[in-house]
Every structure is written in structure tokens, then in C-alpha cells.
Amino acid sequence: MERFPDALDGIPDAVVIVDGDGVVRAGNGRVEAVLGYSPAEVEGTKLERLVYDPRGGAAGEELHRYVVDPEPRSMAASLDLHARRADGSEVPVTLSLGPFEQDGETFLVATIVDVREERAEQAELHRRTRTLEALHEATQDLLKTTDREFAAEAAVEYVEEVLGHPIAAIWLYDEDRGVLDPVVWTERADELVGDHPTFAPDASSISWEAFESGDPEYVADTHADPERHNPESPIRSELILPLGRYGLINIGATERDAFDESDLAVARLWAATVTMVFVRIERERQLRVREREIARERDRLEEFASLVSHDLRSPLNVATGNLDMVRERLREAHEDLTEIDTVARSLNRMEALVDDMLTLARQGSAIDETEAVSLAALAEECWTGVDTAAAELVVADDLRLHADRSRLRQALENLFANAVTHAGESVRVEVGALPDGDGFYVADDGLGIPADRRDEVFDAGVSTDPEGTGFGLKIVAEVADAHGWTVDLADDADGGARFEFRGVETIAADA
């Protein structure tokens, strides 16, 4: 060592000096930490006995070539080898080589770096990456499930097969009984625990406390916790993960403090995923129930509409027909027709009520198909279908939109008829696109709707006209709702009634 610089001891890695025969001539103080030999003990030892390629591959051949025939080599370049320690164990190392001349003799500076910690970190990173990839794949599979019990089985299977925890089980909350029932568990959990307990609020258990609080609980030593459910349980450490209001996952081990921070983080992430899946399954179940209820309601409404159409129209038609015959006889006899006209008006009102009730009953179904509709063209068409007397229609501008043409026509005709009825026979009605492009409006220049009636204009049966049915604007609101639009009574600059439809799917002019 006396022939070589003292600076070797200042290098943080293990360094040995090798002569032309491949024999170690000196080493610094770090040699003992890596190889287990003191610097004096490695002197006189062949380098290739200390470090070698256990696979006998290219790294070993390159090491031998440099020992036999040293040549300039970058110290940054290194060989992946193994070092044989004094105790007989092996450790992975990287070896960097560099030749130098001294007193006409060629030596090699060999830097030996212990990479066990680096390799362990790389392996842990790889393990975590694979775990997260598996978590993503499992989440995608779990999202396809529509049954809660099946999802629970898949969740426990993932804990065992991917996370590597063979002792796991899921408890689901029974709302009727107010308890947590075990529903699925691993084979190892069955061997150790046998009959899994039911957790209830009146029995002491860590699991119930975690479920109630909603906070994950890690018990490093269950035997040290006086609140444990089973004092004789073979489970020594336990991770309890609440699944919202649906239940919890328990992951156990027979050793104390068996879970590290990585285990805890991934398990909590998985519990959150399972909870999200349970939420989705419940919402889909509620949606299916709601859809069935809506279908039943639609059938009842259709039955009601058919009943009204048949059982009310028939006697109305008979009454109207007989009334016409009575009117003709009285007219021939020059009798007073005042009472007859009163009855006729009542029958006409009943017929209008039947028409509106039928329309309203059939408005409940959502729009299935739409088509491209020109607002201007449809407005002109609707205007000719309504008794508008001396009223005037003004189409300010056209708007192309997606709509159910028949249902939209019902809404426009009701608005036009409503304007003539309430604002007078000479009313001016304007139809056009909203300035912000979000929909369209129908406005009139009448006196408008009284302030104390504005909040109820879309309610069924509400009308300021004693002869009105009160269903016209309700039908308008139902048509808008079926399209997914909103309709509001807005303030008009001219003081009349202005109805604005928003959320309309419009079509660009150049489409």
C-alpha cells in the first residue's frame, strides 16, 4: 500500500489496486464493508476470485481480458458482477476498471460498488409498478360487474392473488338487521378463522368501530388491543378498510406488524375502488327500479288516456249530437236558444278539457328520436292550425334545431292559442332565436301575466281565463322537459308575455 497514494482511503467506494498478474496489491478501508475482508487480507488475492460473473457470460470474459491486457477504459463504464464475501455469501456489485502506469509497471484501479440496496429499490419499484398495473386491470374488470356479491368475490380474489395477502374477507352491511355479515373470504382465512363472526354495534370489535368511523384501521398487534372481537384469534396483525356504508374488507396476517407502508397504500386504494364500484352498482339498481316504475306509470297513463278517449268522448259525442237536434227543433219553433247555447258551451269546454288531458297524459314519455326542424317553417304551419282571428305572427329569424316535430308543434300551438285567448284577437306574436344562440322565444305584445300569477303559470289547472282549461302552458312545460330543455317566463320589453326555451340542440346554418 505504501507504493500507492493515500488518497485511496478518501474514496467512498471500495477500491483495490491490481497488478499485471491480476493480483490485488492494495485496497482502501471500504474494502472490508463490501467484501468482508480487511485491506491486508485481500492483498495477494486474485481479483477474479473476489469478483466474478456467476453466469460465466460476457461480463466475466471482459473482466478477464482487462486483467490480462489492461487498456484505457472510462471509469464511468462498469461491469455487473458478483463479489464473494469473507463469510461465503455473495453480493451484486458493479466493477469499474482503469489502468495506470507506475515505475514502468501497469496497474489497474478496480472500484467495487455494492448495489444490493440499489437493486432492492429497483425490485421494489418494479413490484409497485406491477401492482398498480394489476390494480388498474382489476378495476376495469370490476367496473363491468353488476352484482354486489360477485364484486365482493372479485375484490377478495384480487387481495389474495395480486396483493399477496392470503388472509382476507369482506363483510357487507345488512340494513334491515343493522349488522355486518361475512359474505366472502379466502381459503386460508377459512382454515384459520372457521366461521367468520357477524359484527354488530352491541358487541365489542375493532371492525365495527372502523366501519362506524369510516376510517381505515391498522392494528399492528391485535393481541395488544383489548377491543378485539376474538381474544384467541390466530390473526396477529390486521388491516381494516371500510367500504363506505356498504361494509368493509379485513386483511390479516399471523405475524405482528406484517404490513408495510406500500401494503397499506395499495390496500386503501383498492378499498376506495371497491367502494366506488358498490356505489355504481347501487345507482344502476336504483336506475333499473326507477325505469320499471316509469314504465308502469307510462302504462297507467296510456290506459288512462285510452279510458278518457273512449269512455268520455262517446257520451260527449252523443250529448252534442242530441243537443244539435234539440236546437234545430227549438229554432223551427222560434223558441229561445239561450239555455241551449249555455249547454253547448259547457260541452265544448268538456271536449277541450278531454283533449288537453289526453295530450298531457301522453306527454310523460321522453323524446326517443328527433329530426332537423326549421322553427320559422313550423311556426307558420302551427299558426294556420290555430284560430288566430285578426292576430299577427312575426318570425324575427329562423333557427334550425333537433326536436320531435309533433311534440314541438303541440307547444307552439298552445302558446299561440294562449296569446290570442289572453291578449286579444289582434295580438302580435313574435317567434325567433335567442341572442345567445341557446334556444328560441315566443312573445306577444299583450298585457302580460300578472306578477302574482307568474310563479304558477306552468301548473296544471291554472288559468286567468274562466273558460280556459288551465292545461295549455302545462303541456308546453312538458314538451320542453321531454326534450331536455327548460322553458321560463321572461320579462318582455313590450310588457307582454315572453317564453324562452333554453338548452336547445341547434344546427349550424352551414350544416
C-alpha positions in Angstrom: 0.0 0.0 0.0 3.0 2.3 0.6 3.6 2.5 -3.2 0.1 3.9 -3.9 -1.5 7.2 -3.0 -3.0 7.7 0.4 -6.0 9.3 -1.4 -7.4 5.8 -2.0 -8.7 5.9 1.6 -10.6 9.1 0.8 -12.7 7.4 -2.0 -16.2 6.5 -0.7 -16.3 3.2 -2.6 -14.2 0.0 -2.2 -11.0 0.3 -4.3 -8.3 -2.2 -4.9 -5.0 -1.9 -6.9 -4.4 -4.9 -9.2 -1.0 -5.7 -10.8 -0.3 -7.2 -14.3 -0.8 -10.7 -13.0 -4.3 -9.9 -11.8 -3.3 -10.0 -8.1 -4.6 -7.4 -5.6 -1.6 -5.4 -4.3 -3.6 -3.0 -2.1 -7.0 -1.9 -1.0 -8.6 1.0 0.8 -10.7 1.0 4.0 -14.0 0.5 2.3 -13.0 -3.0 1.0 -14.0 -4.5 4.3 -17.5 -3.1 4.2 -18.2 -4.6 0.8 -16.1 -7.8 0.8 -15.9 -8.6 4.5 -12.1 -8.7 4.2 -9.7 -6.2 5.7 -7.4 -4.4 3.1 -4.5 -6.6 4.3 -6.5 -9.8 3.8 -7.2 -9.1 0.2 -3.6 -8.3 -0.7 -2.1 -11.2 -2.7 -5.6 -12.5 -3.8 -6.5 -12.8 -7.4 -9.1 -10.2 -8.4 -11.1 -12.8 -10.3 -11.5 -14.8 -7.1 -13.0 -11.8 -5.3 -15.3 -10.7 -8.2 -16.7 -12.8 -10.9 -19.6 -13.4 -13.3 -21.7 -16.3 -11.8 -23.3 -16.9 -15.2 -20.0 -17.1 -17.0 -21.1 -14.5 -19.5 -19.7 -11.5 -21.3 -19.0 -9.5 -18.1 -16.7 -12.3 -16.8 -14.9 -12.5 -20.2 -14.4 -8.8 -20.3 -13.1 -8.7 -16.8 -10.5 -11.4 -17.6 -9.5 -9.6 -20.8 -8.8 -6.4 -18.9 -6.9 -8.1 -16.2 -4.7 -9.9 -18.7 -4.3 -6.9 -21.1 -5.2 -3.6 -19.4 -6.1 -0.8 -21.7 -7.5 2.7 -21.2 -11.1 2.4 -20.1 -13.6 5.0 -18.9 -14.2 4.8 -15.2 -17.9 5.5 -15.9 -18.2 2.2 -17.7 -18.8 -0.7 -15.4 -19.4 -4.5 -15.3 -22.3 -6.1 -13.5 -20.7 -8.9 -11.4 -20.9 -10.7 -8.0 -18.4 -10.4 -5.1 -17.7 -13.4 -2.9 -17.5 -12.1 0.7 -15.4 -13.5 3.5 -18.4 -15.2 5.1 -19.1 -17.1 1.8 -22.1 -15.0 0.9 -22.4 -13.3 -2.5 -23.5 -9.7 -3.2 -24.2 -8.0 -6.5 -21.6 -5.3 -7.4 -20.6 -3.1 -10.3 -16.9 -3.1 -11.2 -15.1 -0.1 -12.8 -11.6 -0.6 -14.2 -8.9 1.9 -15.2 -5.2 1.2 -15.9 -2.3 3.5 -14.8 1.5 3.3 -15.1 3.9 3.5 -12.1 7.6 2.8 -12.2 7.2 1.2 -15.7 4.6 -1.2 -14.4 0.9 -1.3 -15.4 -1.7 -1.5 -12.7 -5.5 -1.5 -12.6 -7.6 0.6 -10.3 -10.7 -1.5 -9.6 -13.7 0.3 -8.0 -16.2 -2.2 -6.4 -19.6 -0.8 -5.6 -22.2 -2.8 -3.6 -25.5 -2.4 -5.4 -27.7 -4.5 -3.1 -29.6 -1.5 -1.9 -30.0 -0.1 -5.4 -31.2 -3.5 -6.7 -33.6 -3.8 -3.9 -35.0 -0.4 -4.6 -35.3 -1.2 -8.3 -37.1 -4.5 -7.4 -39.5 -2.7 -5.1 -40.2 -0.1 -7.7 -40.9 -2.8 -10.3 -43.1 -4.6 -7.8 -45.1 -1.4 -7.1 -45.4 -0.7 -10.8 -46.7 -4.2 -11.5 -49.1 -3.9 -8.5 -50.5 -0.6 -9.8 -50.8 -2.1 -13.3 -52.7 -5.0 -11.9 -54.8 -2.7 -9.8 -55.8 -0.8 -13.0 -56.7 -4.0 -14.8 -58.6 -5.3 -11.8 -60.5 -2.0 -11.6 -61.5 -2.2 -15.3 -62.8 -5.8 -14.7 -64.6 -4.9 -11.6 -66.4 -2.0 -13.2 -68.1 -4.5 -15.6 -69.8 -6.2 -12.7 -73.5 -5.5 -11.9 -73.8 -7.8 -8.8 -72.5 -6.7 -5.4 -71.8 -10.2 -4.1 -69.9 -11.0 -7.3 -67.9 -7.8 -7.0 -67.1 -8.7 -3.4 -65.7 -12.1 -4.6 -63.6 -10.5 -7.2 -62.3 -7.9 -4.7 -61.1 -10.6 -2.2 -59.6 -12.6 -5.0 -57.5 -9.6 -6.0 -56.3 -9.1 -2.4 -55.0 -12.7 -2.4 -53.6 -13.1 -5.9 -52.3 -9.7 -6.7 -51.5 -8.0 -3.4 -50.2 -11.3 -2.0 -52.3 -11.4 1.2 -53.8 -14.9 1.6 -56.0 -14.0 4.6 -58.8 -11.6 3.6 -62.6 -11.4 3.9 -65.4 -8.9 3.1 -68.3 -8.1 5.4 -71.4 -6.4 3.9 -73.8 -4.3 5.9 -77.3 -5.6 6.3 -79.5 -2.5 6.6 -82.6 -4.5 7.9 -80.7 -6.1 10.7 -78.1 -3.4 11.3 -75.1 -5.8 11.3 -72.1 -6.6 9.2 -72.4 -10.1 7.6 -69.4 -12.0 6.2 -70.1 -12.8 2.6 -66.8 -13.9 1.0 -63.3 -14.9 2.3 -60.2 -16.6 1.1 -59.4 -20.3 1.6 -56.6 -19.5 4.1 -58.9 -17.3 6.1 -61.4 -20.1 6.3 -58.7 -22.5 7.6 -57.6 -20.1 10.3 -60.8 -18.5 11.4 -63.5 -21.0 10.5 -66.9 -19.5 11.0 -66.5 -15.8 10.4 -68.3 -13.6 13.0 -71.1 -11.2 12.4 -70.2 -7.7 13.7 -72.9 -5.7 15.5 -72.9 -2.4 17.3 -73.7 -4.1 20.7 -70.6 -6.3 20.5 -67.0 -5.1 21.1 -64.9 -5.3 17.9 -62.3 -3.2 16.1 -64.0 -3.9 12.8 -67.4 -2.4 13.8 -65.6 0.7 15.2 -63.8 1.2 11.9 -67.0 0.7 10.0 -68.8 3.3 12.0 -66.0 5.8 11.8 -65.3 5.2 8.1 -61.6 5.5 8.8 -59.1 2.7 7.8 -57.6 1.0 10.8 -54.2 -0.8 11.0 -53.7 -3.0 14.1 -50.0 -4.0 14.2 -50.7 -6.4 17.1 -54.3 -7.5 17.6 -53.4 -9.3 20.9 -52.4 -6.0 22.4 -55.8 -4.4 21.6 -58.5 -5.0 24.3 -61.3 -4.3 21.8 -60.6 -7.3 19.6 -63.6 -9.5 18.9 -61.8 -12.8 19.5 -59.1 -12.9 22.2 -57.9 -16.3 20.9 -57.7 -15.3 17.2 -54.6 -16.5 15.4 -54.6 -13.2 13.5 -51.9 -11.1 14.9 -51.9 -8.0 12.6 -54.9 -6.7 10.7 -55.8 -4.1 8.2 -59.4 -3.0 8.3 -60.7 -1.0 5.3 -64.3 0.5 5.4 -66.2 0.4 2.1 -68.4 3.4 2.8 -71.8 2.4 4.1 -71.6 -0.9 2.3 -69.2 -2.9 4.6 -65.5 -3.5 5.0 -62.5 -5.5 3.9 -60.3 -7.2 6.5 -56.8 -8.3 5.6 -54.9 -10.2 8.2 -51.6 -11.9 8.9 -50.4 -14.4 11.6 -47.3 -12.3 12.3 -47.1 -9.0 14.2 -46.7 -5.8 12.1 -46.9 -7.7 8.8 -47.8 -4.8 6.6 -45.5 -2.0 5.4 -46.5 1.4 4.1 -46.7 0.2 0.5 -49.1 -2.5 1.5 -51.3 0.0 3.4 -51.3 2.5 0.5 -52.3 -0.1 -2.2 -54.9 -1.8 0.0 -56.5 1.6 0.8 -56.6 2.4 -2.9 -58.2 -0.9 -3.7 -60.8 -0.4 -0.9 -61.7 3.0 -2.4 -62.1 1.3 -5.8 -64.4 -1.4 -4.4 -66.5 1.3 -2.7 -66.8 3.2 -6.0 -68.0 0.0 -7.7 -70.5 -0.6 -5.0 -71.8 2.9 -5.4 -72.2 2.4 -9.2 -73.9 -1.0 -8.7 -76.4 0.6 -6.3 -77.1 3.5 -8.6 -77.6 1.2 -11.6 -80.0 -0.9 -9.5 -81.9 2.2 -8.4 -82.0 3.3 -12.0 -83.4 0.0 -13.1 -86.1 0.2 -10.4 -86.9 3.8 -11.5 -87.1 2.7 -15.1 -89.5 0.0 -14.2 -91.6 2.4 -12.2 -91.6 4.9 -15.1 -92.7 2.2 -17.5 -95.5 1.2 -15.2 -96.5 4.8 -14.8 -96.4 5.3 -18.6 -98.6 2.2 -19.0 -101.1 3.6 -16.4 -101.2 6.9 -18.2 -101.7 5.3 -21.5 -104.5 3.2 -20.0 -106.0 6.4 -18.5 -105.7 8.2 -21.9 -107.5 5.3 -23.6 -110.2 5.2 -21.0 -110.7 9.0 -21.3 -110.7 8.8 -25.0 -113.3 6.1 -25.2 -115.5 6.5 -22.1 -115.7 10.3 -22.1 -115.7 11.1 -25.8 -118.5 8.7 -26.6 -121.1 10.3 -24.2 -119.9 13.7 -25.2 -120.5 13.0 -28.8 -123.9 11.6 -28.0 -124.8 14.7 -25.9 -123.5 17.1 -28.6 -125.5 15.2 -31.3 -128.7 15.3 -29.3 -128.2 18.9 -28.4 -127.9 19.8 -32.1 -131.2 18.1 -32.8 -132.9 19.9 -29.9 -131.5 23.2 -31.2 -133.0 22.6 -34.6 -136.4 21.8 -33.2 -136.4 24.9 -31.0 -135.2 27.1 -33.8 -138.1 25.9 -36.0 -140.5 26.6 -33.2 -138.9 30.1 -32.7 -138.0 29.3 -29.1 -135.3 31.0 -27.0 -131.9 29.2 -27.6 -130.1 30.9 -24.7 -130.1 27.8 -22.4 -129.2 25.6 -25.4 -126.2 27.8 -26.1 -125.1 27.6 -22.5 -125.2 23.8 -22.6 -123.3 23.8 -25.9 -120.5 26.0 -24.4 -120.3 23.6 -21.4 -120.0 20.6 -23.8 -117.3 22.4 -25.8 -115.4 23.1 -22.7 -115.6 19.5 -21.6 -114.3 18.4 -25.0 -111.4 20.9 -24.7 -110.6 19.5 -21.3 -110.6 16.0 -22.6 -108.3 17.0 -25.5 -105.9 18.7 -23.1 -105.9 15.9 -20.6 -105.2 13.3 -23.3 -102.3 15.4 -24.6 -100.9 15.9 -21.1 -101.2 12.3 -20.2 -99.2 11.3 -23.3 -96.5 14.0 -22.7 -94.8 11.9 -20.0 -92.6 9.8 -22.3 -89.2 11.2 -23.1 -88.2 12.0 -26.7 -86.7 8.9 -28.4 -86.0 10.3 -31.8 -85.6 13.9 -33.1 -85.3 15.4 -36.6 -84.0 18.7 -38.0 -86.8 21.3 -37.7 -87.0 24.8 -39.1 -88.5 27.0 -36.3 -89.8 29.5 -38.9 -91.5 26.9 -41.1 -93.0 25.1 -38.1 -94.3 28.3 -36.6 -96.0 29.3 -39.9 -97.6 25.8 -40.1 -98.8 26.0 -36.5 -100.2 29.5 -37.0 -102.6 28.2 -39.7 -103.7 25.4 -37.4 -104.9 27.7 -34.7 -108.0 30.1 -34.7 -105.9 33.2 -34.6 -108.7 35.7 -35.7 -107.0 39.0 -36.6 -103.8 38.2 -34.7 -100.4 38.7 -36.5 -97.4 36.3 -36.5 -93.9 37.7 -36.9 -90.9 35.4 -37.4 -87.9 37.5 -36.4 -85.4 35.0 -37.6 -85.2 31.3 -38.3 -83.5 28.7 -36.1 -82.7 25.1 -37.1 -82.9 22.7 -34.2 -83.2 19.0 -33.3 -86.7 18.3 -32.0 -89.7 15.9 -32.1 -91.7 17.9 -34.7 -95.1 16.7 -33.5 -94.4 17.5 -29.8 -92.9 20.9 -30.6 -96.0 21.7 -32.7 -98.2 21.0 -29.7 -96.2 23.5 -27.6 -96.2 26.3 -30.3 -99.9 25.8 -31.0 -100.7 26.1 -27.3 -98.6 29.2 -26.9 -100.3 30.8 -30.0 -103.8 29.9 -28.7 -102.9 31.2 -25.3 -101.7 34.5 -26.7 -105.0 35.0 -28.7 -107.1 34.0 -25.7 -105.4 36.2 -23.1 -104.1 39.1 -25.1 -106.9 39.6 -27.6 -107.7 38.8 -31.2 -105.4 41.5 -32.6 -102.4 40.4 -30.6 -99.0 40.4 -32.3 -96.9 37.2 -31.7 -93.2 37.1 -32.4 -91.0 33.9 -32.7 -87.2 34.0 -33.0 -83.8 32.8 -31.8 -82.4 33.9 -28.5 -79.5 36.3 -28.9 -77.0 34.0 -27.2 -77.9 31.1 -29.5 -79.1 28.8 -26.7 -82.6 28.4 -27.9 -85.7 30.4 -29.0 -88.6 32.5 -27.7 -92.3 33.1 -28.3 -93.5 36.6 -27.2 -96.7 38.6 -27.5 -97.5 42.3 -27.1 -100.4 41.8 -24.8 -100.7 42.9 -21.2 -98.5 40.1 -19.9 -99.1 37.8 -16.9 -99.9 39.4 -13.5 -97.0 39.4 -11.1 -98.9 37.3 -8.6 -99.6 34.5 -11.1 -96.1 34.3 -12.8 -94.8 31.5 -10.4 -97.8 29.2 -11.2 -98.3 29.6 -14.9 -96.9 26.2 -15.7 -99.0 24.4 -13.1 -101.9 22.2 -14.2 -105.3 23.7 -14.0 -104.1 27.3 -13.6 -105.7 29.8 -16.0 -106.7 33.5 -15.8 -109.5 32.8 -18.3 -112.6 31.5 -16.7 -113.3 29.5 -19.9 -109.7 28.1 -20.1 -108.8 24.5 -19.2 -105.6 25.5 -17.4 -103.6 22.8 -19.2 -102.1 24.8 -22.1 -98.9 26.0 -20.5 -98.5 22.8 -18.5 -98.4 21.0 -21.9 -95.8 23.5 -23.1 -93.7 22.8 -20.0 -94.0 19.0 -20.5 -92.9 19.3 -24.1 -89.8 21.3 -23.1 -89.0 18.8 -20.3 -89.3 15.8 -22.6 -86.7 17.4 -25.0 -84.4 18.1 -22.1 -85.0 21.9 -22.4 -86.1 24.5 -19.9 -88.9 27.0 -20.5 -89.2 30.2 -18.5 -91.5 33.2 -18.4 -89.2 36.1 -19.0 -89.7 39.9 -18.9 -90.6 41.3 -22.3 -89.5 44.8 -23.4 -93.0 45.5 -24.7 -94.7 44.3 -21.5 -96.3 41.2 -22.9 -95.7 37.5 -22.1 -92.3 36.1 -23.3 -91.5 32.4 -23.1 -87.8 31.4 -23.5 -86.7 27.8 -24.4 -83.1 27.1 -23.5 -80.8 24.1 -23.7 -81.9 23.5 -27.3 -79.7 21.5 -29.6 -79.4 23.8 -32.5 -78.0 23.1 -36.0 -75.4 25.4 -37.5 -76.6 27.3 -40.6 -73.8 25.8 -42.8 -74.5 22.3 -41.6 
